[in-house]
């Protein structure tokens, strides 16, 4: 069986172009956030959760970034990366992990900063504990059939999904 190539319509330069397409307020908010993180921390550490169930993947659309992404966020001081995955999944999706997430890979995400490192976890077991509405951070949450992924999916998200579904080698860079 041929591996199914998951692709995004984004080209490498489109990540920066997409950032520039944000409103002035969204760009300012993103820059202020990145600046404040840089003032207090040399390296940032984040997690992403790949949640696949019944042939569908759960993706989120942020209010401050273009495209569809895996749920996730920053690791807090004193928190383990896997605990951050548990917390972020529940905060952003309304689902609670019922089994330990499996580490897929650790990536340097140098699209906007050379400080950002992301741990991607595959989360196979979870249960819904809340129905969340859009808020200041998450504009939309949606399950997509794996054979009908959105064109607006970020390149990194498409790459990770392709690696996971097809057992491909895991690179170091997002």
PyMOL CGO cylinders between C-alpha atoms (Angstrom):
from pymol import cmd
from pymol.cgo import CYLINDER

trace = [
    CYLINDER, 0.00, 0.00, 0.00, 1.38, 3.41, -0.97, 0.3, 1, 1, 1, 1, 1, 1,
    CYLINDER, 1.38, 3.41, -0.97, 1.71, 5.90, 1.89, 0.3, 1, 1, 1, 1, 1, 1,
    CYLINDER, 1.71, 5.90, 1.89, -0.93, 8.57, 1.59, 0.3, 1, 1, 1, 1, 1, 1,
    CYLINDER, -0.93, 8.57, 1.59, 0.71, 11.97, 1.26, 0.3, 1, 1, 1, 1, 1, 1,
    CYLINDER, 0.71, 11.97, 1.26, -1.00, 14.57, 3.38, 0.3, 1, 1, 1, 1, 1, 1,
    CYLINDER, -1.00, 14.57, 3.38, -0.31, 17.98, 2.00, 0.3, 1, 1, 1, 1, 1, 1,
    CYLINDER, -0.31, 17.98, 2.00, -1.14, 21.53, 2.73, 0.3, 1, 1, 1, 1, 1, 1,
    CYLINDER, -1.14, 21.53, 2.73, -1.59, 24.17, 0.08, 0.3, 1, 1, 1, 1, 1, 1,
    CYLINDER, -1.59, 24.17, 0.08, 0.81, 26.39, 2.03, 0.3, 1, 1, 1, 1, 1, 1,
    CYLINDER, 0.81, 26.39, 2.03, 4.30, 27.04, 0.65, 0.3, 1, 1, 1, 1, 1, 1,
    CYLINDER, 4.30, 27.04, 0.65, 7.21, 27.87, 3.02, 0.3, 1, 1, 1, 1, 1, 1,
    CYLINDER, 7.21, 27.87, 3.02, 7.00, 31.59, 2.34, 0.3, 1, 1, 1, 1, 1, 1,
    CYLINDER, 7.00, 31.59, 2.34, 3.25, 31.53, 2.94, 0.3, 1, 1, 1, 1, 1, 1,
    CYLINDER, 3.25, 31.53, 2.94, 3.71, 31.15, 6.71, 0.3, 1, 1, 1, 1, 1, 1,
    CYLINDER, 3.71, 31.15, 6.71, 5.27, 34.60, 6.84, 0.3, 1, 1, 1, 1, 1, 1,
    CYLINDER, 5.27, 34.60, 6.84, 2.80, 35.92, 4.27, 0.3, 1, 1, 1, 1, 1, 1,
    CYLINDER, 2.80, 35.92, 4.27, -0.08, 34.56, 6.35, 0.3, 1, 1, 1, 1, 1, 1,
    CYLINDER, -0.08, 34.56, 6.35, 1.34, 36.29, 9.43, 0.3, 1, 1, 1, 1, 1, 1,
    CYLINDER, 1.34, 36.29, 9.43, 1.52, 39.55, 7.50, 0.3, 1, 1, 1, 1, 1, 1,
    CYLINDER, 1.52, 39.55, 7.50, -2.10, 39.11, 6.44, 0.3, 1, 1, 1, 1, 1, 1,
    CYLINDER, -2.10, 39.11, 6.44, -3.27, 39.38, 10.04, 0.3, 1, 1, 1, 1, 1, 1,
    CYLINDER, -3.27, 39.38, 10.04, -4.86, 42.63, 11.12, 0.3, 1, 1, 1, 1, 1, 1,
    CYLINDER, -4.86, 42.63, 11.12, -2.58, 45.23, 12.66, 0.3, 1, 1, 1, 1, 1, 1,
    CYLINDER, -2.58, 45.23, 12.66, -4.04, 44.41, 16.09, 0.3, 1, 1, 1, 1, 1, 1,
    CYLINDER, -4.04, 44.41, 16.09, -3.42, 40.67, 15.67, 0.3, 1, 1, 1, 1, 1, 1,
    CYLINDER, -3.42, 40.67, 15.67, 0.18, 41.27, 14.53, 0.3, 1, 1, 1, 1, 1, 1,
    CYLINDER, 0.18, 41.27, 14.53, 0.81, 43.64, 17.44, 0.3, 1, 1, 1, 1, 1, 1,
    CYLINDER, 0.81, 43.64, 17.44, -0.65, 41.15, 19.91, 0.3, 1, 1, 1, 1, 1, 1,
    CYLINDER, -0.65, 41.15, 19.91, 1.50, 38.34, 18.49, 0.3, 1, 1, 1, 1, 1, 1,
    CYLINDER, 1.50, 38.34, 18.49, 4.66, 40.49, 18.56, 0.3, 1, 1, 1, 1, 1, 1,
    CYLINDER, 4.66, 40.49, 18.56, 3.98, 41.65, 22.13, 0.3, 1, 1, 1, 1, 1, 1,
    CYLINDER, 3.98, 41.65, 22.13, 3.45, 38.06, 23.22, 0.3, 1, 1, 1, 1, 1, 1,
    CYLINDER, 3.45, 38.06, 23.22, 6.67, 36.88, 21.56, 0.3, 1, 1, 1, 1, 1, 1,
    CYLINDER, 6.67, 36.88, 21.56, 8.57, 39.86, 23.01, 0.3, 1, 1, 1, 1, 1, 1,
    CYLINDER, 8.57, 39.86, 23.01, 7.27, 39.24, 26.53, 0.3, 1, 1, 1, 1, 1, 1,
    CYLINDER, 7.27, 39.24, 26.53, 8.21, 35.57, 26.28, 0.3, 1, 1, 1, 1, 1, 1,
    CYLINDER, 8.21, 35.57, 26.28, 11.67, 36.50, 25.04, 0.3, 1, 1, 1, 1, 1, 1,
    CYLINDER, 11.67, 36.50, 25.04, 12.25, 38.93, 27.91, 0.3, 1, 1, 1, 1, 1, 1,
    CYLINDER, 12.25, 38.93, 27.91, 11.56, 36.31, 30.55, 0.3, 1, 1, 1, 1, 1, 1,
    CYLINDER, 11.56, 36.31, 30.55, 12.60, 33.05, 28.86, 0.3, 1, 1, 1, 1, 1, 1,
    CYLINDER, 12.60, 33.05, 28.86, 15.42, 32.19, 26.53, 0.3, 1, 1, 1, 1, 1, 1,
    CYLINDER, 15.42, 32.19, 26.53, 13.69, 29.11, 25.07, 0.3, 1, 1, 1, 1, 1, 1,
    CYLINDER, 13.69, 29.11, 25.07, 9.99, 28.41, 24.92, 0.3, 1, 1, 1, 1, 1, 1,
    CYLINDER, 9.99, 28.41, 24.92, 8.58, 24.92, 25.18, 0.3, 1, 1, 1, 1, 1, 1,
    CYLINDER, 8.58, 24.92, 25.18, 5.18, 23.97, 23.87, 0.3, 1, 1, 1, 1, 1, 1,
    CYLINDER, 5.18, 23.97, 23.87, 3.11, 20.88, 23.25, 0.3, 1, 1, 1, 1, 1, 1,
    CYLINDER, 3.11, 20.88, 23.25, 0.68, 19.82, 20.51, 0.3, 1, 1, 1, 1, 1, 1,
    CYLINDER, 0.68, 19.82, 20.51, -1.83, 16.99, 20.76, 0.3, 1, 1, 1, 1, 1, 1,
    CYLINDER, -1.83, 16.99, 20.76, -2.75, 14.90, 17.73, 0.3, 1, 1, 1, 1, 1, 1,
    CYLINDER, -2.75, 14.90, 17.73, -6.22, 13.55, 18.49, 0.3, 1, 1, 1, 1, 1, 1,
    CYLINDER, -6.22, 13.55, 18.49, -7.49, 11.00, 15.95, 0.3, 1, 1, 1, 1, 1, 1,
    CYLINDER, -7.49, 11.00, 15.95, -10.71, 9.06, 16.38, 0.3, 1, 1, 1, 1, 1, 1,
    CYLINDER, -10.71, 9.06, 16.38, -12.89, 7.13, 13.94, 0.3, 1, 1, 1, 1, 1, 1,
    CYLINDER, -12.89, 7.13, 13.94, -10.99, 8.36, 10.89, 0.3, 1, 1, 1, 1, 1, 1,
    CYLINDER, -10.99, 8.36, 10.89, -11.12, 12.02, 11.92, 0.3, 1, 1, 1, 1, 1, 1,
    CYLINDER, -11.12, 12.02, 11.92, -8.62, 14.45, 13.44, 0.3, 1, 1, 1, 1, 1, 1,
    CYLINDER, -8.62, 14.45, 13.44, -9.49, 17.32, 15.78, 0.3, 1, 1, 1, 1, 1, 1,
    CYLINDER, -9.49, 17.32, 15.78, -8.05, 20.67, 14.70, 0.3, 1, 1, 1, 1, 1, 1,
    CYLINDER, -8.05, 20.67, 14.70, -8.42, 24.17, 16.08, 0.3, 1, 1, 1, 1, 1, 1,
    CYLINDER, -8.42, 24.17, 16.08, -8.33, 27.62, 14.54, 0.3, 1, 1, 1, 1, 1, 1,
    CYLINDER, -8.33, 27.62, 14.54, -6.82, 30.34, 16.72, 0.3, 1, 1, 1, 1, 1, 1,
    CYLINDER, -6.82, 30.34, 16.72, -8.00, 33.93, 16.88, 0.3, 1, 1, 1, 1, 1, 1,
    CYLINDER, -8.00, 33.93, 16.88, -4.43, 35.20, 16.50, 0.3, 1, 1, 1, 1, 1, 1,
    CYLINDER, -4.43, 35.20, 16.50, -2.90, 32.85, 13.86, 0.3, 1, 1, 1, 1, 1, 1,
    CYLINDER, -2.90, 32.85, 13.86, -4.12, 31.83, 10.42, 0.3, 1, 1, 1, 1, 1, 1,
    CYLINDER, -4.12, 31.83, 10.42, -4.87, 28.22, 9.56, 0.3, 1, 1, 1, 1, 1, 1,
    CYLINDER, -4.87, 28.22, 9.56, -5.87, 25.02, 11.34, 0.3, 1, 1, 1, 1, 1, 1,
    CYLINDER, -5.87, 25.02, 11.34, -3.56, 23.55, 13.99, 0.3, 1, 1, 1, 1, 1, 1,
    CYLINDER, -3.56, 23.55, 13.99, -3.38, 20.76, 16.55, 0.3, 1, 1, 1, 1, 1, 1,
    CYLINDER, -3.38, 20.76, 16.55, -4.56, 21.75, 20.03, 0.3, 1, 1, 1, 1, 1, 1,
    CYLINDER, -4.56, 21.75, 20.03, -1.76, 22.69, 22.38, 0.3, 1, 1, 1, 1, 1, 1,
    CYLINDER, -1.76, 22.69, 22.38, 0.12, 25.45, 24.10, 0.3, 1, 1, 1, 1, 1, 1,
    CYLINDER, 0.12, 25.45, 24.10, 2.97, 26.37, 26.38, 0.3, 1, 1, 1, 1, 1, 1,
    CYLINDER, 2.97, 26.37, 26.38, 4.52, 24.30, 29.15, 0.3, 1, 1, 1, 1, 1, 1,
    CYLINDER, 4.52, 24.30, 29.15, 4.24, 26.21, 32.43, 0.3, 1, 1, 1, 1, 1, 1,
    CYLINDER, 4.24, 26.21, 32.43, 7.15, 26.51, 34.91, 0.3, 1, 1, 1, 1, 1, 1,
    CYLINDER, 7.15, 26.51, 34.91, 7.26, 23.39, 37.09, 0.3, 1, 1, 1, 1, 1, 1,
    CYLINDER, 7.26, 23.39, 37.09, 5.00, 21.44, 34.71, 0.3, 1, 1, 1, 1, 1, 1,
    CYLINDER, 5.00, 21.44, 34.71, 6.05, 18.38, 32.74, 0.3, 1, 1, 1, 1, 1, 1,
    CYLINDER, 6.05, 18.38, 32.74, 5.45, 18.38, 29.00, 0.3, 1, 1, 1, 1, 1, 1,
    CYLINDER, 5.45, 18.38, 29.00, 3.02, 15.46, 29.23, 0.3, 1, 1, 1, 1, 1, 1,
    CYLINDER, 3.02, 15.46, 29.23, 1.06, 17.22, 31.99, 0.3, 1, 1, 1, 1, 1, 1,
    CYLINDER, 1.06, 17.22, 31.99, 0.91, 20.29, 29.75, 0.3, 1, 1, 1, 1, 1, 1,
    CYLINDER, 0.91, 20.29, 29.75, -0.57, 18.09, 27.01, 0.3, 1, 1, 1, 1, 1, 1,
    CYLINDER, -0.57, 18.09, 27.01, -3.28, 16.86, 29.40, 0.3, 1, 1, 1, 1, 1, 1,
    CYLINDER, -3.28, 16.86, 29.40, -4.05, 20.44, 30.51, 0.3, 1, 1, 1, 1, 1, 1,
    CYLINDER, -4.05, 20.44, 30.51, -4.01, 21.99, 27.04, 0.3, 1, 1, 1, 1, 1, 1,
    CYLINDER, -4.01, 21.99, 27.04, -6.23, 19.29, 25.54, 0.3, 1, 1, 1, 1, 1, 1,
    CYLINDER, -6.23, 19.29, 25.54, -8.88, 19.88, 28.18, 0.3, 1, 1, 1, 1, 1, 1,
    CYLINDER, -8.88, 19.88, 28.18, -8.60, 23.70, 28.06, 0.3, 1, 1, 1, 1, 1, 1,
    CYLINDER, -8.60, 23.70, 28.06, -8.73, 23.96, 24.28, 0.3, 1, 1, 1, 1, 1, 1,
    CYLINDER, -8.73, 23.96, 24.28, -11.00, 21.07, 23.29, 0.3, 1, 1, 1, 1, 1, 1,
    CYLINDER, -11.00, 21.07, 23.29, -13.21, 20.06, 26.20, 0.3, 1, 1, 1, 1, 1, 1,
    CYLINDER, -13.21, 20.06, 26.20, -11.79, 16.52, 26.05, 0.3, 1, 1, 1, 1, 1, 1,
    CYLINDER, -11.79, 16.52, 26.05, -9.88, 14.78, 28.83, 0.3, 1, 1, 1, 1, 1, 1,
    CYLINDER, -9.88, 14.78, 28.83, -7.10, 12.33, 28.03, 0.3, 1, 1, 1, 1, 1, 1,
    CYLINDER, -7.10, 12.33, 28.03, -7.82, 8.93, 29.57, 0.3, 1, 1, 1, 1, 1, 1,
    CYLINDER, -7.82, 8.93, 29.57, -4.45, 7.36, 28.71, 0.3, 1, 1, 1, 1, 1, 1,
    CYLINDER, -4.45, 7.36, 28.71, -0.90, 8.63, 28.57, 0.3, 1, 1, 1, 1, 1, 1,
    CYLINDER, -0.90, 8.63, 28.57, -0.10, 10.47, 25.36, 0.3, 1, 1, 1, 1, 1, 1,
    CYLINDER, -0.10, 10.47, 25.36, 2.68, 9.00, 23.20, 0.3, 1, 1, 1, 1, 1, 1,
    CYLINDER, 2.68, 9.00, 23.20, 5.55, 11.31, 22.23, 0.3, 1, 1, 1, 1, 1, 1,
    CYLINDER, 5.55, 11.31, 22.23, 5.82, 11.60, 18.45, 0.3, 1, 1, 1, 1, 1, 1,
    CYLINDER, 5.82, 11.60, 18.45, 8.75, 14.02, 18.29, 0.3, 1, 1, 1, 1, 1, 1,
    CYLINDER, 8.75, 14.02, 18.29, 10.49, 17.18, 19.48, 0.3, 1, 1, 1, 1, 1, 1,
    CYLINDER, 10.49, 17.18, 19.48, 10.78, 20.00, 16.95, 0.3, 1, 1, 1, 1, 1, 1,
    CYLINDER, 10.78, 20.00, 16.95, 12.41, 23.39, 16.58, 0.3, 1, 1, 1, 1, 1, 1,
    CYLINDER, 12.41, 23.39, 16.58, 9.62, 25.67, 15.35, 0.3, 1, 1, 1, 1, 1, 1,
    CYLINDER, 9.62, 25.67, 15.35, 11.63, 28.55, 13.91, 0.3, 1, 1, 1, 1, 1, 1,
    CYLINDER, 11.63, 28.55, 13.91, 8.94, 30.18, 11.78, 0.3, 1, 1, 1, 1, 1, 1,
    CYLINDER, 8.94, 30.18, 11.78, 8.60, 33.30, 13.96, 0.3, 1, 1, 1, 1, 1, 1,
    CYLINDER, 8.60, 33.30, 13.96, 11.35, 32.77, 16.53, 0.3, 1, 1, 1, 1, 1, 1,
    CYLINDER, 11.35, 32.77, 16.53, 14.45, 30.64, 17.00, 0.3, 1, 1, 1, 1, 1, 1,
    CYLINDER, 14.45, 30.64, 17.00, 13.42, 29.99, 20.61, 0.3, 1, 1, 1, 1, 1, 1,
    CYLINDER, 13.42, 29.99, 20.61, 10.34, 27.85, 20.13, 0.3, 1, 1, 1, 1, 1, 1,
    CYLINDER, 10.34, 27.85, 20.13, 10.48, 24.08, 20.68, 0.3, 1, 1, 1, 1, 1, 1,
    CYLINDER, 10.48, 24.08, 20.68, 7.40, 21.89, 20.36, 0.3, 1, 1, 1, 1, 1, 1,
    CYLINDER, 7.40, 21.89, 20.36, 6.74, 18.36, 21.63, 0.3, 1, 1, 1, 1, 1, 1,
    CYLINDER, 6.74, 18.36, 21.63, 4.06, 16.58, 19.60, 0.3, 1, 1, 1, 1, 1, 1,
    CYLINDER, 4.06, 16.58, 19.60, 2.03, 13.88, 21.34, 0.3, 1, 1, 1, 1, 1, 1,
    CYLINDER, 2.03, 13.88, 21.34, -0.35, 11.35, 19.81, 0.3, 1, 1, 1, 1, 1, 1,
    CYLINDER, -0.35, 11.35, 19.81, -3.40, 11.05, 22.03, 0.3, 1, 1, 1, 1, 1, 1,
    CYLINDER, -3.40, 11.05, 22.03, -5.40, 7.91, 21.33, 0.3, 1, 1, 1, 1, 1, 1,
    CYLINDER, -5.40, 7.91, 21.33, -7.78, 7.75, 24.28, 0.3, 1, 1, 1, 1, 1, 1,
    CYLINDER, -7.78, 7.75, 24.28, -9.92, 10.63, 25.47, 0.3, 1, 1, 1, 1, 1, 1,
    CYLINDER, -9.92, 10.63, 25.47, -13.45, 11.49, 26.56, 0.3, 1, 1, 1, 1, 1, 1,
    CYLINDER, -13.45, 11.49, 26.56, -15.50, 14.62, 26.17, 0.3, 1, 1, 1, 1, 1, 1,
    CYLINDER, -15.50, 14.62, 26.17, -16.05, 16.42, 29.48, 0.3, 1, 1, 1, 1, 1, 1,
    CYLINDER, -16.05, 16.42, 29.48, -17.28, 19.81, 28.23, 0.3, 1, 1, 1, 1, 1, 1,
    CYLINDER, -17.28, 19.81, 28.23, -18.67, 21.48, 25.13, 0.3, 1, 1, 1, 1, 1, 1,
    CYLINDER, -18.67, 21.48, 25.13, -16.64, 24.63, 24.60, 0.3, 1, 1, 1, 1, 1, 1,
    CYLINDER, -16.64, 24.63, 24.60, -17.70, 27.73, 22.71, 0.3, 1, 1, 1, 1, 1, 1,
    CYLINDER, -17.70, 27.73, 22.71, -15.38, 30.03, 20.77, 0.3, 1, 1, 1, 1, 1, 1,
    CYLINDER, -15.38, 30.03, 20.77, -13.40, 32.36, 23.04, 0.3, 1, 1, 1, 1, 1, 1,
    CYLINDER, -13.40, 32.36, 23.04, -10.62, 34.95, 22.92, 0.3, 1, 1, 1, 1, 1, 1,
    CYLINDER, -10.62, 34.95, 22.92, -8.04, 32.30, 21.98, 0.3, 1, 1, 1, 1, 1, 1,
    CYLINDER, -8.04, 32.30, 21.98, -9.86, 29.58, 20.02, 0.3, 1, 1, 1, 1, 1, 1,
    CYLINDER, -9.86, 29.58, 20.02, -12.13, 30.70, 17.18, 0.3, 1, 1, 1, 1, 1, 1,
    CYLINDER, -12.13, 30.70, 17.18, -13.21, 27.20, 16.16, 0.3, 1, 1, 1, 1, 1, 1,
    CYLINDER, -13.21, 27.20, 16.16, -12.75, 23.50, 16.95, 0.3, 1, 1, 1, 1, 1, 1,
    CYLINDER, -12.75, 23.50, 16.95, -13.63, 20.93, 14.33, 0.3, 1, 1, 1, 1, 1, 1,
    CYLINDER, -13.63, 20.93, 14.33, -13.25, 17.22, 13.54, 0.3, 1, 1, 1, 1, 1, 1,
    CYLINDER, -13.25, 17.22, 13.54, -12.07, 16.67, 9.96, 0.3, 1, 1, 1, 1, 1, 1,
    CYLINDER, -12.07, 16.67, 9.96, -12.20, 13.36, 8.09, 0.3, 1, 1, 1, 1, 1, 1,
    CYLINDER, -12.20, 13.36, 8.09, -8.62, 12.32, 7.33, 0.3, 1, 1, 1, 1, 1, 1,
    CYLINDER, -8.62, 12.32, 7.33, -9.46, 12.20, 3.63, 0.3, 1, 1, 1, 1, 1, 1,
    CYLINDER, -9.46, 12.20, 3.63, -11.02, 15.71, 3.67, 0.3, 1, 1, 1, 1, 1, 1,
    CYLINDER, -11.02, 15.71, 3.67, -8.48, 17.89, 5.47, 0.3, 1, 1, 1, 1, 1, 1,
    CYLINDER, -8.48, 17.89, 5.47, -8.84, 21.67, 5.22, 0.3, 1, 1, 1, 1, 1, 1,
    CYLINDER, -8.84, 21.67, 5.22, -6.77, 23.57, 2.66, 0.3, 1, 1, 1, 1, 1, 1,
    CYLINDER, -6.77, 23.57, 2.66, -5.93, 26.13, 5.36, 0.3, 1, 1, 1, 1, 1, 1,
    CYLINDER, -5.93, 26.13, 5.36, -4.14, 23.56, 7.54, 0.3, 1, 1, 1, 1, 1, 1,
    CYLINDER, -4.14, 23.56, 7.54, -0.70, 24.82, 8.57, 0.3, 1, 1, 1, 1, 1, 1,
    CYLINDER, -0.70, 24.82, 8.57, 2.30, 23.19, 6.89, 0.3, 1, 1, 1, 1, 1, 1,
    CYLINDER, 2.30, 23.19, 6.89, 3.67, 21.89, 10.20, 0.3, 1, 1, 1, 1, 1, 1,
    CYLINDER, 3.67, 21.89, 10.20, 0.33, 20.34, 11.08, 0.3, 1, 1, 1, 1, 1, 1,
    CYLINDER, 0.33, 20.34, 11.08, 0.13, 18.65, 7.66, 0.3, 1, 1, 1, 1, 1, 1,
    CYLINDER, 0.13, 18.65, 7.66, 3.69, 17.33, 8.00, 0.3, 1, 1, 1, 1, 1, 1,
    CYLINDER, 3.69, 17.33, 8.00, 3.15, 15.87, 11.48, 0.3, 1, 1, 1, 1, 1, 1,
    CYLINDER, 3.15, 15.87, 11.48, -0.10, 14.20, 10.40, 0.3, 1, 1, 1, 1, 1, 1,
    CYLINDER, -0.10, 14.20, 10.40, 1.66, 12.75, 7.35, 0.3, 1, 1, 1, 1, 1, 1,
    CYLINDER, 1.66, 12.75, 7.35, 4.49, 11.35, 9.53, 0.3, 1, 1, 1, 1, 1, 1,
    CYLINDER, 4.49, 11.35, 9.53, 2.06, 9.81, 12.02, 0.3, 1, 1, 1, 1, 1, 1,
    CYLINDER, 2.06, 9.81, 12.02, -0.30, 8.27, 9.48, 0.3, 1, 1, 1, 1, 1, 1,
    CYLINDER, -0.30, 8.27, 9.48, 2.43, 6.90, 7.22, 0.3, 1, 1, 1, 1, 1, 1,
    CYLINDER, 2.43, 6.90, 7.22, 5.15, 5.99, 9.73, 0.3, 1, 1, 1, 1, 1, 1,
    CYLINDER, 5.15, 5.99, 9.73, 7.62, 8.43, 8.16, 0.3, 1, 1, 1, 1, 1, 1,
    CYLINDER, 7.62, 8.43, 8.16, 10.90, 9.55, 9.77, 0.3, 1, 1, 1, 1, 1, 1,
    CYLINDER, 10.90, 9.55, 9.77, 10.54, 12.38, 12.27, 0.3, 1, 1, 1, 1, 1, 1,
    CYLINDER, 10.54, 12.38, 12.27, 12.66, 15.47, 11.49, 0.3, 1, 1, 1, 1, 1, 1,
    CYLINDER, 12.66, 15.47, 11.49, 14.07, 17.95, 14.01, 0.3, 1, 1, 1, 1, 1, 1,
    CYLINDER, 14.07, 17.95, 14.01, 12.49, 21.08, 12.52, 0.3, 1, 1, 1, 1, 1, 1,
    CYLINDER, 12.49, 21.08, 12.52, 8.78, 21.89, 12.47, 0.3, 1, 1, 1, 1, 1, 1,
]
cmd.load_cgo(trace, "trace")
